[in-house]
């Protein structure tokens, strides 16, 4: 078995060389090694990684800027196309309204022409009937005159 008391005695009685906080020539050497390692790591590892991260950050920023600019442009185009569509619909409605009014006017003119033609035909028919009536009355008058003359002659002869 190991005698712990012996080890404890040696630790207490021995000169304190090479302890945890030993301030001899190795401390500045360790500090120089630390700073040299920091500088070497900075040039070899950290700068390329930082550069890569910066480039990636710039790429992402540029992509976001481009995307937001494209989105703004798309919104502008959408508004412009919606405005054009609304104007086109309004123009189409105006054209349809004008065509309906024109068709209504044409129909009104045709109806008036048909009414005038019908009135003219009725007037002509009325005139023809009056002429035929006049002719019939004249014919009847002549026949009545003839018959009355015949009756007169017969009555007088008898």
C-alpha positions in Angstrom: 0.0 0.0 0.0 1.1 3.5 -0.6 1.8 5.6 2.4 -0.1 8.8 1.9 1.5 10.5 4.8 4.9 10.1 3.1 3.6 11.9 0.0 2.0 14.6 2.1 5.3 15.1 4.0 7.2 15.3 0.8 4.8 17.9 -0.7 5.0 20.1 2.4 8.8 19.8 3.0 9.9 20.1 -0.6 10.9 23.3 -2.2 8.1 24.7 -4.2 9.5 24.4 -7.7 7.4 23.7 -10.8 4.2 24.4 -9.1 1.1 25.7 -10.6 2.0 29.4 -10.3 5.7 29.2 -10.9 7.0 32.6 -12.1 10.2 31.7 -13.9 11.4 32.1 -17.5 8.7 29.7 -18.8 5.8 32.2 -18.1 7.0 34.8 -20.7 7.8 31.9 -23.1 4.3 30.5 -22.7 2.8 34.0 -23.2 4.9 34.4 -26.4 3.7 31.0 -27.6 0.1 31.9 -26.9 0.4 35.2 -28.8 2.2 33.5 -31.7 -0.4 30.8 -31.9 -3.1 33.5 -31.8 -1.5 35.4 -34.6 -0.9 32.2 -36.7 -4.4 31.0 -36.1 -5.8 34.5 -37.0 -4.0 34.5 -40.4 -4.5 30.8 -41.2 -7.9 30.0 -39.8 -9.9 33.0 -38.6 -9.4 35.4 -41.5 -10.5 32.9 -44.2 -13.4 31.9 -42.1 -14.3 35.5 -41.4 -13.9 36.4 -45.1 -16.1 33.5 -46.1 -18.7 34.6 -43.5 -18.5 38.2 -44.7 -18.9 37.1 -48.4 -21.8 34.9 -47.4 -23.4 37.8 -45.5 -22.9 40.1 -48.4 -24.3 37.6 -50.8 -27.4 37.1 -48.6 -27.8 40.9 -48.2 -27.5 41.3 -52.0 -30.0 38.5 -52.6 -32.4 40.0 -50.1 -32.0 43.5 -51.7 -32.6 42.0 -55.2 -35.5 40.0 -54.0 -37.1 43.0 -52.3 -36.5 45.1 -55.4 -38.1 42.4 -57.6 -41.0 42.2 -55.2 -41.5 45.9 -55.4 -41.3 45.8 -59.2 -43.8 42.9 -59.3 -46.2 44.9 -57.1 -45.8 47.9 -59.4 -46.5 45.8 -62.4 -49.5 44.1 -60.7 -51.0 47.5 -59.9 -50.2 48.8 -63.5 -51.8 45.7 -65.0 -54.8 45.9 -62.7 -55.3 49.6 -63.7 -55.0 48.7 -67.4 -57.5 45.8 -66.9 -59.9 48.2 -65.2 -59.5 50.7 -68.0 -60.0 48.0 -70.6 -63.1 46.7 -68.9 -64.5 50.3 -68.7 -63.7 50.8 -72.4 -65.4 47.5 -73.3 -68.5 48.5 -71.2 -68.6 51.8 -73.0 -68.3 50.1 -76.4 -71.1 47.7 -75.5 -73.2 50.5 -74.2 -72.6 52.5 -77.4 -73.4 49.5 -79.5 -76.6 48.9 -77.6 -77.6 52.5 -78.0 -76.8 52.4 -81.7 -78.8 49.1 -82.1 -81.7 50.7 -80.2 -81.6 53.7 -82.5 -81.5 51.4 -85.6 -84.4 49.4 -84.2 -86.4 52.6 -83.4 -85.7 53.9 -87.0 -86.8 50.6 -88.5 -89.9 50.5 -86.3 -90.8 54.1 -87.4 -90.2 53.2 -91.0 -92.4 50.1 -90.6 -95.1 52.2 -89.0 -94.9 54.7 -91.7 -95.1 52.0 -94.4 -98.0 50.4 -92.6 -99.8 53.8 -92.3 -99.0 54.4 -96.0 -100.4 51.0 -97.0 -103.5 51.6 -94.8 -103.9 55.1 -96.4 -103.5 53.6 -99.9 -106.0 50.9 -99.1 -108.4 53.4 -97.7 -107.9 55.6 -100.8 -108.5 52.6 -103.1 -111.6 51.6 -101.1 -112.9 55.2 -101.4 -112.2 55.1 -105.1 -113.9 51.8 -105.4 -116.8 53.1 -103.3 -117.1 56.2 -105.5 -117.0 53.9 -108.6 -119.6 51.6 -107.1 -121.8 54.6 -106.2 -121.5 56.0 -109.7 -122.2 52.7 -111.2 -125.2 52.3 -108.8 -126.4 55.8 -109.7 -126.2 55.1 -113.4 -128.0 51.8 -112.8 -130.5 53.5 -110.6 -131.0 56.2 -113.3 -131.4 53.5 -115.9 -133.8 51.5 -113.9 -135.8 54.6 -112.9 -135.9 55.6 -116.6 -137.1 52.1 -117.4 -139.6 52.2 -114.7 -140.8 55.6 -115.9 -141.0 54.4 -119.4 -143.0 51.4 -118.5 -145.3 53.2 -116.2 -145.9 55.8 -118.8 -146.4 53.3 -121.6 -148.8 51.4 -119.8 
